[in-house]
Each structure stands twice: as structure tokens, then as C-alpha cells.
């Protein structure tokens, strides 16, 4: 009987430890929203033709009624939520200080608050956000 109690206690303690570990693990947030990254503005203001986003204090932010849509080629389009339609696109590229192509990749990141920024990924230099308007005009707007 004494041996049974000892084994029983060991089993209960083991189950308690495993339950505690499972609870600790499940409290870790999954899919947390990343923190927007501030860039250095390369333009004083966005083009008057730029629709759906604003540039303020080194941050790119969606205007109400617009969304970012990720594309297979790595670009992100800015689209109207109501009625659809793409109004421009953004991409992030790895560049050196002279605007030459750097080694590695930069990735466009976004959060649930409507901010978009470039993440350095494997880039060995700076990441630069480019904008393309529907008429095809392109411009460097932010550097990270």
C-alpha cells in the first residue's frame, strides 16, 4: 500500500508539472502584430497623385477605407476597400548609399493598424521603400 501511494504521488506531481508547462506555453501570444518601424523620409511629401496612404514622421500609414494587399512578386498594392481598385503599389529594395543594388532582400511588413514599412531581411545595406502610381511613375520615399 505504501508503494502504491508513492507511485501515485509521483504520477500526480508529473501530471501537475506537465499541466503547468502546457499552460505556460499556451499563454504565449501566437501571431502577434509587429511594431511599425520608422524610416527616414526621402521626400518632403508624397505626390498629389498618391492615393490611400500618408507619409508622416517617417511612417507610411493607410488612410481610412484603404488596405495593403500582398502580391506574389513581393510588391504590396494599396487598394480601396469599397469598390475595389488598386491605386498604387509599394516595394522594398536593398540598396547602398548611392542607390546601387545591395546584396540580400528587404521585405514589406504591415500591421493591423494600417502601418507599412521595410524589414531588412537579409539585406547587407539599407532598405528603401519605392512607390509606384497607377500612371507608372516611381519614387523612393523611405529609407530604413
C-alpha positions as CSV (number, residue, x, y, z in Angstrom):
1,X,0.0,0.0,0.0
2,X,2.8,2.4,0.8
3,X,4.4,1.7,-2.6
4,X,1.1,2.5,-4.3
5,X,0.9,5.8,-2.5
6,X,4.5,6.7,-3.5
7,X,3.9,5.8,-7.2
8,X,0.6,7.7,-7.1
9,X,2.2,10.8,-5.7
10,X,5.0,10.7,-8.4
11,X,2.3,10.4,-11.1
12,X,0.3,13.3,-9.7
13,X,3.4,15.5,-9.4
14,X,4.4,14.6,-13.0
15,X,1.0,15.4,-14.3
16,X,1.0,18.7,-12.4
17,X,4.4,19.7,-13.9
18,X,3.2,18.8,-17.4
19,X,0.0,20.7,-17.0
20,X,1.8,23.8,-15.7
21,X,4.2,23.6,-18.7
22,X,1.3,23.3,-21.1
23,X,-0.5,26.3,-19.6
24,X,2.7,28.4,-19.7
25,X,3.2,27.5,-23.3
26,X,-0.4,28.3,-24.3
27,X,-0.2,31.8,-22.8
28,X,2.4,32.9,-25.3
29,X,0.7,35.0,-27.9
30,X,0.6,33.5,-31.4
31,X,0.6,35.7,-34.4
32,X,1.4,38.9,-32.5
33,X,1.3,42.1,-34.5
34,X,4.8,43.5,-35.2
35,X,5.7,47.0,-34.2
36,X,5.9,49.6,-37.0
37,X,9.4,50.7,-38.0
38,X,10.2,54.3,-38.5
39,X,12.1,55.2,-41.7
40,X,13.9,58.3,-42.9
41,X,11.8,60.2,-45.4
42,X,13.5,60.7,-48.8
43,X,10.7,63.1,-50.0
44,X,9.2,66.1,-48.3
45,X,5.7,64.8,-49.1
46,X,4.1,62.2,-51.3
47,X,2.9,63.1,-54.8
48,X,-0.5,64.7,-55.0
49,X,-1.4,61.6,-57.1
50,X,-0.6,59.3,-54.3
51,X,-3.9,57.9,-53.1
52,X,-4.7,55.8,-50.0
53,X,-1.6,56.5,-47.8
54,X,0.0,59.3,-45.9
55,X,3.7,59.8,-45.0
56,X,4.2,61.3,-41.6
57,X,7.3,61.4,-39.3
58,X,8.9,58.6,-41.2
59,X,5.9,56.3,-41.1
60,X,3.7,55.1,-44.0
61,X,0.1,54.8,-42.9
62,X,-3.1,53.8,-44.7
63,X,-5.9,56.3,-45.0
64,X,-9.3,55.1,-43.8
65,X,-11.0,53.0,-46.4
66,X,-7.8,51.5,-47.9
67,X,-5.8,48.3,-47.4
68,X,-2.5,46.7,-48.3
69,X,-2.7,43.6,-50.5
70,X,0.4,41.4,-50.7
71,X,1.3,40.3,-54.2
72,X,3.3,37.2,-55.3
73,X,6.1,39.3,-56.8
74,X,6.9,40.8,-53.3
75,X,5.2,44.1,-54.0
76,X,2.2,45.4,-52.0
77,X,-0.7,47.2,-53.6
78,X,-2.8,49.9,-52.0
79,X,-6.4,49.2,-52.8
80,X,-9.8,50.6,-51.9
81,X,-11.8,48.6,-49.5
82,X,-15.1,49.6,-51.1
83,X,-15.5,49.2,-54.8
84,X,-12.0,47.7,-55.2
85,X,-9.4,49.0,-57.4
86,X,-5.7,49.3,-57.0
87,X,-4.4,52.9,-56.5
88,X,-0.7,52.2,-56.3
89,X,1.9,49.8,-55.1
90,X,4.9,49.7,-52.8
91,X,8.1,47.6,-52.8
92,X,11.2,47.3,-50.6
93,X,14.6,47.0,-52.2
94,X,18.1,46.6,-50.8
95,X,20.4,49.5,-51.8
96,X,23.7,51.0,-50.8
97,X,24.0,54.8,-50.1
98,X,24.5,55.6,-53.8
99,X,21.2,53.8,-54.8
100,X,23.1,50.8,-56.2
101,X,21.6,47.4,-55.6
102,X,22.8,45.8,-52.4
103,X,23.1,42.1,-51.5
104,X,20.1,40.4,-49.9
105,X,16.4,41.1,-49.6
106,X,14.1,43.5,-47.9
107,X,10.5,42.7,-47.1
108,X,7.4,44.8,-46.8
109,X,5.8,44.4,-43.4
110,X,2.4,45.7,-42.2
111,X,0.4,45.6,-39.0
112,X,-3.3,45.6,-38.2
113,X,-3.2,49.4,-37.5
114,X,-2.5,50.3,-41.2
115,X,1.2,50.9,-41.0
116,X,3.6,49.6,-43.6
117,X,7.4,49.5,-43.5
118,X,10.5,47.7,-44.9
119,X,12.2,45.0,-42.9
120,X,15.9,44.3,-43.6
121,X,15.5,40.6,-44.1
122,X,19.0,39.6,-45.4
123,X,19.9,43.0,-46.8
124,X,23.6,44.0,-46.2
125,X,22.9,47.7,-46.7
126,X,19.7,49.9,-46.4
127,X,16.2,49.0,-47.3
128,X,14.4,51.6,-49.4
129,X,10.6,51.8,-50.0
130,X,9.6,52.6,-53.5
131,X,6.1,53.7,-54.6
132,X,4.6,53.2,-58.0
133,X,1.5,55.2,-59.0
134,X,-1.1,53.8,-61.5
135,X,0.4,56.0,-64.2
136,X,3.7,54.1,-63.8
137,X,5.7,56.9,-62.1
138,X,8.0,55.6,-59.4
139,X,9.8,57.3,-56.5
140,X,11.9,56.3,-53.5
141,X,10.0,57.5,-50.4
142,X,11.5,56.0,-47.2
143,X,14.9,54.5,-46.2
144,X,15.4,52.1,-43.3
